[in-house]
Amino acid sequence: MAYTVPKLADYSAAALTSAAAECVRECAREANRVRTVAELKAFRDRWLARKGGVLTQINDLWLKNAPKEAKREAGMGVNQLKARIQEIVASAIAPPVEPALARCETVDRVDVSLPGIRRPIGAEHPVMRASREMCAVFQRLGFSIAEGPVVETDYYNFEALNFPPNHPARDTQDTLFIAGQQSKPQRERLLLRTHTSPVQIRTMEKMRPPIRIVIPGTVHRNDPPDASHSPMFHQIEGLAVDRNITFGNLKGTLDHTMKEFFGSSVKTSFRPSFFPFTEPSAEMYVSCFICGGSGNRESGPCRPCKQTGWIEILGCGMVDPNVFEFVKDNGYDPKKISGFAFGMGADRIALLKYGVDDIQLFFQGDVRFLRQWA
Ligand SMILES: [Zn+2]
């Protein structure tokens, strides 16, 4: 029941004090119930409004009606009461927020001390990790990282690497060409690079010898996907050019990096091969670090080395003088300098290093598989 101002039948000091105390009690109780800004305003108006407010009513009912002999006493009592009521109204506190937020505060309280939402951090992809680790071995030998475009011209992908037009070696790399370029000269036609080797030419055009670079990157070939092939895969290419670079430098560098990457017990073996941009060329094998070179494991024949005890890792060779002819004007005179180059599949070394038997697993995006590298 809301407080209503009673009429006073008795104007004795005791009756006045009692009525005033009751009024203060009710005012304090209403002040405690104030929760919102709107309620605070209604509360203030109810007690202090000049027209019809509780204090105005007290003035009318208690003071004006008082008998003459009690007026002085009643006046003093009412003035004290007004001061007390004004104090209570002034100290009534509404929440310092809008009603919607006020509800939020009482119902869904925000506890800023609770832990936040943890966002899982992704893991480095195994191919990227193997590539980075392999490049790091070369970087410790003084090689720098070089990169280049994935969409290349025929000139950089083939011609400047000693693949003349119509040369049969082009057919060994099933190339994906950008469509609709028949009107362009062949060397300007765009394609998805089939190897990272174009970056060798691009770097030699920009930097004079000596250079030592490793080139990680994505390449594409029109290969149907199977356990060891993918139309998109990754290579790591290397090039060192200086005066007096020999095949001995090539063997020593690669032997060291394979021991660093696969373990100090692996041996390397070089067997003659052919690439258009190197002469002489070789394929490099490492002794099988899975069966220890024996070709057999306790569980049976060793599949990664096909029971031979050796695993082919990369192709390499001395840079063909014909390649240097394309950048001769930038200090690469094949009569004065020499160099070696090599290239390996980053996916393949990741397969070997992590014991994965299907390259497709790397590109299917199955989180259960990739989580193993987290
Ligand atoms: Zn083996």
Residues whose N, C-alpha, C, O or C-beta is under 5 A from the ligand:
A	BS01	ZN	C288 I290 C291 G295 C302 C305 G309
